[in-house]
Amino acid sequence: MDVRQLRALVTVAEVGSVTRAAELLHLVQPAVTRQIRTLEQELGVALFERTRHGMRTTEAGAIMVDRARRALTELERARAEVQPTPGVVSGIVTVGLLESATELLAEPLVSAVARDHPGIELRLMTAYSGHLQQWLDDGDLDLSLLYNLAGSPSLNVRPLAEERLWVVAPAGEGLRAEDPVPFARVAAQPLVMPAAGHALRSLIDAAAGRAGVEMTIVVQTNSLRLQKQLVGAGHGWTVLPGVGIAEDVALGRLSAAPLSEPEVWRSIVLGTPRTGRTPPAVTVVAREVTRQLAVAVRQGRWPSARLRPSRGETEEERAAGKG
């Protein structure tokens, strides 16, 4: 098994065609076919099903593609680290961003890293907190923002901030930031909720229990975008972090107010793996993610959020946040 075989395997799986894979790898088609067959013979299993519609991975093939992709990423990272430009931090860093915070943090993070550390290649992944934590545990992410995680055997966790949850309704309901809405009023509405098992849903269910009310849930979804779309169309109200709906409220697509009786807060943390060496590029990007979040909170662009005290914050970071 060699790197060329792994590249062929991953490329064929991604494009579904040996011919197209050969073009991307700058090889002739028989060479790619030979690499796949040699790998299958070595492993003793079929990695692809040859269909009229192209190449489709078998169950064994899907496992190998997943592992091969990680191995190739690690090799790319190692190459960048051992062949650096003197005085320049370089490497590949894969960052997990919470779906609700992507619009607020992604572009400033990319701009800052490109400006200050052009040798770093960023790879951004966005999802709900539960998915990001799983990807972090699996080694697919180098660091990630997460919600409500105090720590785990596999992850180091640094608290960054806390944010209050908001009630979100159609624009015509006229909810306002200065008038918090009691949970009992929310529960009386038809609700569009995150799917059961989601971390946000667990917080909402717990709040309903403290308020002593039962909710009328008409739709469940695992998509923030779909939640907002259904609420805007009048299918019900929902509960979301303020950062996820700030633009929609500003543009008049939705109305929103802080949730009260009880208030519901959730923590925002930065998670990194406990095991293995931390490359300098990962340290640099982790610092920049922390700084960008702090700046957003201090400048009021992250609604109803407050920073957690951090002994690791530098004078430069504090100054940047106040500027």
C-alpha positions in Angstrom: 0.0 0.0 0.0 1.5 3.3 -1.0 0.5 7.0 -1.3 -0.3 6.8 -5.0 -2.8 4.0 -4.3 -4.4 6.0 -1.5 -4.7 9.1 -3.7 -6.3 7.0 -6.5 -8.7 5.4 -4.1 -9.9 8.8 -2.6 -10.1 10.5 -6.0 -12.1 7.8 -7.7 -14.5 7.7 -4.7 -14.9 11.5 -4.8 -15.6 11.8 -8.5 -17.2 8.3 -9.2 -15.2 7.7 -12.3 -11.8 6.2 -13.1 -11.6 8.3 -16.3 -12.2 11.6 -14.4 -9.9 10.5 -11.6 -7.1 9.9 -14.1 -7.5 13.4 -15.5 -7.3 14.9 -12.1 -4.3 12.9 -11.1 -2.6 13.5 -14.5 -2.3 9.7 -15.1 -3.6 7.4 -17.8 -6.7 5.5 -17.0 -5.1 2.0 -16.9 -2.6 3.3 -14.3 -5.5 4.3 -12.0 -7.3 1.0 -12.6 -4.1 -0.9 -11.8 -3.6 1.0 -8.5 -7.2 0.3 -7.4 -6.9 -3.4 -8.3 -3.6 -3.8 -6.6 -5.0 -2.3 -3.4 -8.0 -4.6 -3.6 -5.8 -7.6 -4.1 -3.6 -6.6 -1.1 -6.7 -6.1 1.1 -8.6 -9.1 -0.2 -11.8 -7.2 -0.6 -13.6 -5.3 -3.3 -13.4 -1.5 -2.7 -15.8 -0.5 -5.5 -18.9 -1.7 -7.3 -18.7 -1.0 -11.0 -22.1 0.2 -12.1 -23.5 1.8 -15.2 -23.5 5.1 -13.4 -19.9 4.9 -12.3 -17.8 3.7 -9.4 -19.5 3.3 -6.1 -17.7 2.3 -2.9 -18.5 -0.9 -1.1 -18.8 -0.9 2.7 -15.2 -1.8 2.9 -14.3 0.8 0.3 -16.1 3.5 2.3 -14.0 2.6 5.4 -10.8 2.7 3.5 -11.6 6.0 1.8 -12.3 7.6 5.2 -9.0 6.4 6.6 -7.0 7.1 3.5 -8.3 10.7 3.4 -7.1 11.3 6.9 -3.7 9.7 6.2 -3.2 11.9 3.1 -4.2 15.0 5.1 -1.6 14.1 7.8 1.0 13.6 5.1 0.2 17.0 3.6 0.4 18.6 7.1 3.8 16.9 7.8 5.2 18.1 4.5 4.2 21.7 5.3 5.7 21.5 8.8 9.1 20.0 7.8 9.6 22.2 4.8 8.7 25.6 6.2 9.9 29.0 5.1 12.2 30.3 7.9 10.3 32.4 10.4 6.9 31.5 8.8 4.3 29.4 10.5 2.8 27.1 8.0 0.6 24.0 7.7 -3.0 22.8 7.3 -5.5 23.6 10.0 -9.1 22.2 10.0 -11.4 24.3 12.1 -14.9 23.5 13.2 -17.4 26.4 13.4 -20.8 26.3 14.9 -23.5 26.7 12.3 -25.1 29.7 14.1 -21.8 31.6 14.3 -20.4 30.9 10.8 -21.6 34.2 9.2 -20.1 36.2 12.1 -16.7 34.5 12.4 -15.7 32.7 9.2 -14.7 35.7 7.0 -12.9 37.7 9.7 -11.0 34.5 10.7 -10.0 33.7 7.1 -8.9 37.4 6.5 -6.8 37.6 9.7 -5.0 34.3 9.0 -4.4 35.1 5.4 -3.0 38.5 6.4 -0.8 37.5 9.3 0.1 33.8 8.4 -0.1 33.2 4.7 1.6 29.9 5.1 -1.4 28.4 6.9 -4.1 26.7 4.8 -7.4 26.9 6.5 -10.1 24.2 6.1 -13.4 25.3 7.6 -16.2 22.8 8.6 -19.5 23.9 9.9 -22.2 21.9 11.7 -24.1 21.6 15.0 -22.1 21.2 18.2 -22.7 17.4 18.5 -21.4 16.7 15.0 -18.4 18.9 15.5 -17.5 17.2 18.7 -17.7 13.8 17.0 -15.5 15.0 14.2 -13.0 16.4 16.7 -13.0 13.0 18.6 -12.5 11.2 15.2 -9.5 13.3 14.3 -11.2 15.1 11.4 -10.8 18.5 13.1 -7.8 20.2 14.8 -9.9 22.5 16.9 -13.6 23.5 17.1 -16.0 25.8 18.8 -18.5 23.8 20.8 -21.5 24.3 23.2 -21.9 23.3 26.8 -19.0 21.0 27.1 -17.1 21.0 30.4 -14.5 18.6 29.2 -14.0 15.0 28.1 -11.3 12.3 28.3 -10.3 13.0 24.7 -10.6 16.8 24.6 -9.2 19.9 26.2 -11.9 22.6 26.6 -11.3 26.3 27.1 -14.5 28.4 28.0 -14.8 31.5 25.9 -18.2 33.0 26.4 -21.8 32.5 27.4 -24.9 33.5 25.3 -28.5 33.8 26.1 -31.2 32.0 24.0 -33.8 34.0 22.2 -37.5 33.5 21.3 -37.9 33.8 17.5 -41.2 34.5 15.8 -42.5 35.8 12.4 -41.8 39.5 11.9 -45.5 40.4 12.3 -45.5 39.2 15.9 -43.4 42.2 16.8 -41.1 40.7 19.4 -38.5 43.2 20.6 -35.0 42.9 22.2 -36.0 45.1 25.2 -39.1 42.9 26.1 -38.1 39.4 27.2 -40.7 36.7 26.6 -41.6 34.2 29.3 -41.3 30.6 28.4 -45.0 30.0 29.3 -46.0 32.3 26.4 -43.6 30.5 24.1 -45.0 27.1 25.0 -48.5 28.3 24.1 -47.4 28.7 20.4 -46.9 26.0 17.8 -43.2 25.4 17.8 -40.5 24.6 15.2 -37.8 22.9 17.2 -34.4 21.4 16.8 -34.6 17.6 16.5 -34.6 15.5 19.7 -31.1 14.7 20.9 -29.7 18.0 19.7 -27.8 19.9 22.5 -30.0 23.0 21.9 -33.1 20.9 22.2 -31.9 19.5 25.5 -31.6 23.0 26.9 -35.1 24.0 25.7 -36.6 20.8 27.1 -35.0 21.4 30.5 -36.3 25.0 30.5 -39.8 23.8 29.8 -39.5 21.5 32.8 -38.4 24.3 35.0 -41.2 26.5 33.8 -43.7 23.6 34.4 -45.2 23.8 30.9 -45.6 21.4 27.9 -44.6 22.5 24.4 -46.7 22.0 21.2 -44.1 21.0 18.7 -45.3 20.9 15.1 -42.0 20.5 13.2 -38.5 19.2 14.2 -35.5 19.8 12.1 -31.7 19.5 12.3 -31.2 22.6 10.1 -30.8 26.2 11.5 -31.6 27.6 8.1 -34.8 25.5 7.8 -35.9 26.5 11.4 -35.7 30.2 10.4 -37.4 29.6 7.1 -40.4 27.8 8.6 -40.8 30.4 11.4 -40.6 33.2 8.8 -43.4 31.4 6.8 -45.6 31.4 9.8 -45.5 27.7 10.9 -44.6 28.5 14.5 -42.1 30.1 16.9 -38.7 28.7 17.9 -35.8 29.3 20.3 -32.3 30.0 19.0 -29.1 31.8 19.9 -29.2 35.5 19.1 -26.1 35.2 16.9 -28.0 32.9 14.5 -30.9 35.4 13.9 -29.3 38.8 14.3 -29.2 39.5 10.5 -32.7 38.2 10.0 -34.1 40.5 12.6 -32.1 43.5 11.3 -33.6 42.9 7.8 -37.1 42.5 9.1 -37.5 38.8 8.2 -38.0 37.7 11.8 -38.7 39.3 15.2 -37.0 38.1 18.4 -36.6 38.7 22.1 -34.6 37.2 24.9 -36.2 34.1 26.6 -37.2 34.6 30.2 -38.8 32.8 33.2 -36.4 31.0 33.0 -33.5 32.6 31.3 -31.5 30.0 29.3 -27.8 30.5 28.8 -25.3 28.2 27.1 -21.5 28.2 27.1 -19.3 28.5 24.1 -15.9 26.7 24.4 -12.9 25.9 22.2 -12.2 22.2 22.0 -8.8 20.7 21.0 -7.6 17.1 21.2 -5.7 16.0 24.3 -3.5 13.5 22.6 -0.6 14.1 20.2 1.6 17.1 19.5 -0.1 20.4 18.7 1.5 21.9 15.6 2.4 25.6 15.7 -0.2 26.4 13.0 -3.0 24.9 15.1 -1.9 27.0 18.1 -1.9 30.2 16.0 -5.4 29.5 14.5 -6.8 28.6 18.0 -5.5 32.0 19.3 -7.1 33.8 16.3 -10.5 32.0 16.7 -10.5 33.1 20.4 -9.6 36.7 19.4 -12.2 37.0 16.7 -14.9 35.7 19.0 -13.9 38.2 21.8 -13.9 41.1 19.3 -17.4 40.1 18.1 -18.7 40.0 21.6 -17.1 43.2 22.8 -18.3 45.1 19.7 -21.9 43.9 20.3 -22.1 41.8 17.1 -22.8 38.7 19.2 -26.3 39.4 20.8 -26.7 38.6 24.5 -23.3 37.2 24.8 -20.7 37.8 27.6 -17.1 36.8 27.7 -15.8 34.3 30.3 -12.8 35.4 32.2 -9.6 34.1 30.7 -6.2 34.1 32.3 -4.7 33.4 28.9 -5.9 36.6 27.2 -3.1 38.9 26.2 -3.0 42.7 26.4 -2.9 42.7 22.6 -6.1 40.7 22.5 -7.8 43.0 25.0 -6.7 46.0 23.0 -7.9 44.5 19.8 -11.3 43.8 21.3 -11.7 47.4 22.5 -10.7 48.9 19.2 
